[in-house]
Amino acid sequence: MKRLIIKITTLIFGLLIPCIAASMPSTEPVSEVENKEISFSQLGVNGSITMSGSESTAYLSFGSRLDEIVSKASLQFSFVPSPALLSSVSHLKVFLNEELMGVIAINDGDQGQRVSASMPLDPRFISNFNQLRFELIGSINSTCRNPNDPSVWAEISKAGSIHLQVQQAVLATDLALLPAPFFDERDFSHLTLPFVFPAQRDIGGLTAAGIMASYFGAQASWRGVNFPVYFDELPQQQNAIVFATNQHRPSFIKDLPDVTGPTLQLIAHPMNEYRKLLLVLGRDSNDLNTAVRGLVLGNSLLTGPIARVNNVTELKPRQPYDAPNWVRTDRPVSFAELVDGPYQLQVEGRTSSPINVAFNLPPDLFAWQSRGIPLDLAYRYSPPTGSSESRMNFSVNGQFVEAFNLSETGKNADASPLRIPLIDDTLVSTSSSSRIPAFRIDSSNTMQFEFNFLSGSGGDACQPGQSSRNYAVMDSDSTLDFSGFPHYIKMPNLRAFAKSGFPFSKMADLSETVVVMKQNPVEPEVALMLDTMGAIGTKTGYPAIKVTMIDRWEPDQLIDKDILTIGTTSTQAENVVSHEGAHLILGELTRQLALPVINNKLGWASWFKSLPEDTDVTGTVDVSVSGDFASMVAMESPITKNRSLISLVASTVDDFGLIGDALNDSGKLEHMFGSVVTIQRGQVASFDVGKTFYLGHLPVIELVWYHFSSHPVLIALCVVFLIVTLTIIIWRTLRRVATERLAAGDKE
């Protein structure tokens, strides 16, 4: 009996073991699941998407991160179809990477009304870079079809979004993945990357961090960047960059073995295996700088979990205005250099989206009274048929420049060079030249080439003569030529700083820049320094490997340098705020602002010249107040003439975030100019006040003409004086010659 009981007990226990094991927590990593929403506005859609004509298309692009696997996806959007469309033959197709995902029918009653749609997207077709294509099929007549009819259209709202359910993936601990996962080019969203420092830090370590921030800014480009700062603390759910020396380390890596030189090490996040930490290690801060320079200049050489940087040598110094993100101004530049690939220079469809060619310019490029920018265009297209009204419209920054008729040859018949017009008194449009105001050329610009294919229908009004599949290509050998334009700009100019990082970005590696901070800065001050370095990196496309940072005001190190200071009022009062060029003085509870005679708001034209008396101080406003407030103040350097000093000042350390946020807000950047920018929650104000100076060089005649152009009466008096003087000189010369001849005749 006992044996039977034992056997039964053993059997029951054996049956329960699997159940007990199943109830135990698994030691295998469980992938985190996250729901992400990508709005159309995050994908660059600023307004509704117009689709005109049957078979017309519209495109949206989005990416999928390397460390994420999409398990579920859907598309939510709304659109308004034309009131004239027939429901029986009209619909909207949606494609993902050229695979049909679904069709939205236009039912009776939907015409002219907002139609909301939700469509699942098959995650099997999602790749690193993805393209959504909308295609409208429509007709207004059941017996005959004319896809060119202007009544066939639909408008897709910009309020749509893509929803992704993603699972986190554990990436290999391999430096070859850099800059991923810290920056992933597949991710189109704003880059937020924490930087971690030990409790004790020095200015050398902060210099290394500033170089690293500028590198990630260059990688992020148009996305925008910010760098939260942690002292001896680790963000729990984010990838992070950690800086440490043998002597000073964050507590969570205190047991890491000492290094014998500049070292880069990639490890798993101790609190989240789906995240990574990049350790920048060294014996001292000099090693940290070498390690960072090795990463930003030689990341293509790195593999494995750890690398030691032996040496980084610069053989040829960089030259002014050679930032990779700026158009070359010493030679013509081809369109191939301005785009990521040939696909950006080709469109298809009857009413296709424009071909956009973007380019960035140094803000001090002097275009005053220029005849225009030479533009050598070549393009090909599907030849229009019949009596055609097809044309290509050319615009710059949204402003119409010229229209070109499309001939039946399929290429531009007039191969003569054109010019992007600049200054003139009138707006002219002819076959050879046209003129638009010069302020249309800014630091960041976009040329738009819009091909419209239209044609007569021949004898049948229902069938158009033009094919529905039309192609247009801008030749990659087309060139834009800024060579010969001088560099000359009125300073101080906070618009140039905010939009281009100028004057610091004149040297892409910031070799002529000194950043002045206080000793032992707190987190918000360090974060603003990193955000500023990152913002300049987004403008230049190159890391600031030669920037100098100091933690005290040392005039010897500031000679012949452009200066950027960061601090609260109390840390800057002695050297900056009290300087006679500072027209905004802040205290924790007081603010004093100098006001100009005329607050010139035409600061977007770098060559624009206001009257000197316009910026004279006409009065001051002094208030006692509390609340969030920060400012940017620009002036001529008190150390070296024709050098700039820009001071980022906040009433309290908590207000530094206002400046970082403003530098990442394209809307606020458009309102920055002059010598003083004040920043409050949600708004900025700019003032062009105080003494000005000019950077750059102009030919003598152009220099004189430019600076005297605002004084026509003085110019007239000078011309009269020169004519009279020249007349007197000629008269006296002729009189002397005549006298000598008479004297010679008398002797004979």
Stockholm file with secondary structure:
# STOCKHOLM 1.0

chainA/1-748         MKRLIIKITTLIFGLLIPCIAASMPSTEPVSEVENKEISFSQLGVNGSITMSGSESTAYLSFGSRLDEIVSKASLQFSFVPSPALLSSVSHLKVFLNEELMGVIAINDGDQGQRVSASMPLDPRFISNFNQLRFELIGSINSTCRNPNDPSVWAEISKAGSIHLQVQQAVLATDLALLPAPFFDERDFSHLTLPFVFPAQRDIGGLTAAGIMASYFGAQASWRGVNFPVYFDELPQQQNAIVFATNQHRPSFIKDLPDVTGPTLQLIAHPMNEYRKLLLVLGRDSNDLNTAVRGLVLGNSLLTGPIARVNNVTELKPRQPYDAPNWVRTDRPVSFAELVDGPYQLQVEGRTSSPINVAFNLPPDLFAWQSRGIPLDLAYRYSPPTGSSESRMNFSVNGQFVEAFNLSETGKNADASPLRIPLIDDTLVSTSSSSRIPAFRIDSSNTMQFEFNFLSGSGGDACQPGQSSRNYAVMDSDSTLDFSGFPHYIKMPNLRAFAKSGFPFSKMADLSETVVVMKQNPVEPEVALMLDTMGAIGTKTGYPAIKVTMIDRWEPDQLIDKDILTIGTTSTQAENVVSHEGAHLILGELTRQLALPVINNKLGWASWFKSLPEDTDVTGTVDVSVSGDFASMVAMESPITKNRSLISLVASTVDDFGLIGDALNDSGKLEHMFGSVVTIQRGQVASFDVGKTFYLGHLPVIELVWYHFSSHPVLIALCVVFLIVTLTIIIWRTLRRVATERLAAGDKE
#=GR chainA/1-748 SS CHHHHHHHHHHHHHHHHHHHHHHSCCCSCCCCEEEEEEEGGGGTCCSCEEEESTTEEEEEEEECCTTEEEEEEEEEEEEEECTTCCTTTCEEEEEETTEEEEEEECCTTTTTSCEEEEEEECGGGCCSEEEEEEEEECCSCSSCCCTTCTTCEEEECTTCEEEEEEEECCCCCCGGGTTTTTSCTTCCSCEECCEEECSSCCHHHHHHHHHHHHHHHHHHGGGCEECCEEESCCCSSSCEEEEEESSSCCGGGTTSCCCSSCEEEEEEETTEEEEEEEEEEESSHHHHHHHHHHHHHHGGGCCSSEEECCCCCCSSCCCTTCCTTBCCSSSEEEGGGTSSSGGGGEEESTBCCCEEEEEECCTTBCCTTCCCEEEECCEEECCCCSSBCCEEEEEETTEEEEEEECCTTSBCSCCSCEEECCCCSSCCBCSSCBCCCGGGCCSEEEEEEEEECCBCCTTCTTSCSSCSCCEEEECTTCEEECTTCCBEEEECCHHHHHHHCTTGGGSTTCTTEEEECCSSCCHHHHHHHHHHHHHHHHHHSSCCTTCEEESSCCGGGGTTCEEEEEEEHHHHIIIIITSTTCCEEECSSEEEEEEESSCCCCTTSTTCCCCGGGGSEEEEEEEECCSCCEEEEEEECSSSTTCEEEEEEESSGGGHHHHHHHHTCHHHHTTCCBSEEEEETTEEEEECCSCCEEEECCCHHHHHHHHHTTCHHHHHHHHHHHHHHHHHHHHHHHHHHHHHHHHHHHHC
#=GC SS_cons         CHHHHHHHHHHHHHHHHHHHHHHSCCCSCCCCEEEEEEEGGGGTCCSCEEEESTTEEEEEEEECCTTEEEEEEEEEEEEEECTTCCTTTCEEEEEETTEEEEEEECCTTTTTSCEEEEEEECGGGCCSEEEEEEEEECCSCSSCCCTTCTTCEEEECTTCEEEEEEEECCCCCCGGGTTTTTSCTTCCSCEECCEEECSSCCHHHHHHHHHHHHHHHHHHGGGCEECCEEESCCCSSSCEEEEEESSSCCGGGTTSCCCSSCEEEEEEETTEEEEEEEEEEESSHHHHHHHHHHHHHHGGGCCSSEEECCCCCCSSCCCTTCCTTBCCSSSEEEGGGTSSSGGGGEEESTBCCCEEEEEECCTTBCCTTCCCEEEECCEEECCCCSSBCCEEEEEETTEEEEEEECCTTSBCSCCSCEEECCCCSSCCBCSSCBCCCGGGCCSEEEEEEEEECCBCCTTCTTSCSSCSCCEEEECTTCEEECTTCCBEEEECCHHHHHHHCTTGGGSTTCTTEEEECCSSCCHHHHHHHHHHHHHHHHHHSSCCTTCEEESSCCGGGGTTCEEEEEEEHHHHIIIIITSTTCCEEECSSEEEEEEESSCCCCTTSTTCCCCGGGGSEEEEEEEECCSCCEEEEEEECSSSTTCEEEEEEESSGGGHHHHHHHHTCHHHHTTCCBSEEEEETTEEEEECCSCCEEEECCCHHHHHHHHHTTCHHHHHHHHHHHHHHHHHHHHHHHHHHHHHHHHHHHHC
//
